[in-house]
Amino acid sequence: MPLDTRKFRDVMGTFTTGVTIITTLENKMPHGITANSFTSVSLSPPLVMFCLGKSSTNFDAFMNADCFAVNILTAEQDKLSTHFATFEGDRFDGLNWITWETGAPILKNVISAIDCRLEATHDAGDHVIIVGLVVRAEVQNQSSPLLYFKGAYEKLAPSSGVLKD
Ligand SMILES: Cc1cc2nc3c(=O)[nH]c(=O)nc-3n(C[C@H](O)[C@H](O)[C@H](O)COP(=O)(O)O)c2cc1C
């Protein structure tokens, strides 16, 4: 029996993730989307991946570009996440960003950033799996991460401070 889409979404929503903004530069114009399908793939060589929906208005930009950057969001950046998921104008207007090796935008005040050259793309249903070779990766600060669980933003509960063996 085919799996009901609602049920599939509900089950996948129980897998808690961090939240990233993945950016690229196409024809000198910055593009970016919020994504939680990001994961690491290989240590040697260092590879990461994310899944990009084919219906995204940023689809062509990512497919035409030869690079992308992953910006890992802090617990305070839920509004920035919503902005990069929904805003229909220039998402970078008024934002502070720099570039490292590839030219893909690195956002200010994110926990970590990962600069990648495009390594491969793999067709996958209504998404494309985009694999990147990491050319630079830096932890930027010690903030808590933004989490995504059951379709909503969450934060880590304060640690008890008691370390178990
Ligand atoms: C928490 C969260 C995670 C998301 N993860 C992804 C993802 O992994 N891949 C993806 O293509 N879209 C993802 N989206 C949707 C995109 O951010 C965006 O809404 C979608 O690409 C449509 O907007 P666009 O046409 O401007 O790209 C996510 C949205 C949210 C709020």
The ligand as an SDF file (V2000), in Angstrom:
LIG
                    3D

 31 33  0  0  0  0  0  0  0  0999 V2000
   12.9140   24.2170    8.7990 C   0  0  0  0  0  0  0  0  0  0  0  0
   12.8300   24.1480    7.2930 C   0  0  0  0  0  0  0  0  0  0  0  0
   13.5890   23.2150    6.6140 C   0  0  0  0  0  0  0  0  0  0  0  0
   13.5510   23.1460    5.2110 C   0  0  0  0  0  0  0  0  0  0  0  0
   14.3390   22.2330    4.5670 N   0  0  0  0  0  0  0  0  0  0  0  0
   14.3680   22.2060    3.2140 C   0  0  0  0  0  0  0  0  0  0  0  0
   15.2670   21.3280    2.5290 C   0  0  0  0  0  0  0  0  0  0  0  0
   16.0200   20.5880    3.1270 O   0  0  0  0  0  0  0  0  0  0  0  0
   15.2560   21.3530    1.1660 N   0  0  0  0  0  0  0  0  0  0  0  0
   14.4270   22.1800    0.4670 C   0  0  0  0  0  0  0  0  0  0  0  0
   14.4680   22.1470   -0.7760 O   0  0  0  0  0  0  0  0  0  0  0  0
   13.5710   23.0250    1.0820 N   0  0  0  0  0  0  0  0  0  0  0  0
   13.5300   23.0620    2.4320 C   0  0  0  0  0  0  0  0  0  0  0  0
   12.6930   23.9380    3.0760 N   0  0  0  0  0  0  0  0  0  0  0  0
   11.8560   24.8270    2.2600 C   0  0  0  0  0  0  0  0  0  0  0  0
   12.6810   26.0100    1.7200 C   0  0  0  0  0  0  0  0  0  0  0  0
   13.2620   26.7590    2.7600 O   0  0  0  0  0  0  0  0  0  0  0  0
   11.7920   26.9610    0.8860 C   0  0  0  0  0  0  0  0  0  0  0  0
   10.6370   27.2490    1.6060 O   0  0  0  0  0  0  0  0  0  0  0  0
   11.4370   26.3540   -0.4280 C   0  0  0  0  0  0  0  0  0  0  0  0
   12.6250   26.1170   -1.1540 O   0  0  0  0  0  0  0  0  0  0  0  0
   10.5270   27.2710   -1.2680 C   0  0  0  0  0  0  0  0  0  0  0  0
   11.0660   28.5640   -1.3360 O   0  0  0  0  0  0  0  0  0  0  0  0
   11.8890   29.0880   -2.6230 P   0  0  0  0  0  0  0  0  0  0  0  0
   11.0130   28.8790   -3.8190 O   0  0  0  0  0  0  0  0  0  0  0  0
   12.1480   30.5120   -2.3510 O   0  0  0  0  0  0  0  0  0  0  0  0
   13.1500   28.2730   -2.7000 O   0  0  0  0  0  0  0  0  0  0  0  0
   12.7170   24.0180    4.4750 C   0  0  0  0  0  0  0  0  0  0  0  0
   11.9240   24.9730    5.1780 C   0  0  0  0  0  0  0  0  0  0  0  0
   12.0020   25.0290    6.5580 C   0  0  0  0  0  0  0  0  0  0  0  0
   11.1780   26.0730    7.2940 C   0  0  0  0  0  0  0  0  0  0  0  0
  1  2  1  0
  2  3  1  0
  2 30  2  0
  3  4  2  0
  4  5  1  0
  4 28  1  0
  5  6  2  0
  6  7  1  0
  6 13  1  0
  7  8  2  0
  7  9  1  0
  9 10  1  0
 10 11  2  0
 10 12  1  0
 12 13  2  0
 13 14  1  0
 14 15  1  0
 14 28  1  0
 15 16  1  0
 16 17  1  0
 16 18  1  0
 18 19  1  0
 18 20  1  0
 20 21  1  0
 20 22  1  0
 22 23  1  0
 23 24  1  0
 24 25  2  0
 24 26  1  0
 24 27  1  0
 28 29  2  0
 29 30  1  0
 30 31  1  0
M  END
$$$$
